[in-house]
């Protein structure tokens, strides 16, 4: 989620210029929080990866389904998870 916030902030920075840097960062933080809330409150299991294939979002439903604690999944690569589950 942090990567998403940074990308949003960068895009907004380019559009608005450095004059509004603090506002852009605050907007990015709010958007990242909204995304996090949507993921956490969703009744479905959600596992989202960033552009490098690393897990960036993982909600409690996904944790229950997969049986792997969030702190062990966040930041790991999708390839590592595939290996752990024997998926090729």
C-alpha positions, 0 to 999 in steps of 0.5 A: 500500500505504501508503494501505491501511495508513493506513486499517487503522490509522485503523479500528483506532484508532477501535476501540481508542482512542488508548491503543493507538496504537503497537500499532495502527500496528505492526499496520498496518505488519505488514499492509501488509508482508504485502500487499506480500509477497503481491503481490511473490511472486505468480506473476501480474501484479498492478496495484492502484489506490487509491480515487483510481485511482492505482497503489499496487501493481505487482509484477515480473510485471506489470512484465515483462508491461507492459514499464514499470518499477515506478518509472514506474507507481507513483503514476500514475493508471489513466487515464494508463496507459490513455492510454499504451496507447491504451485508451479 
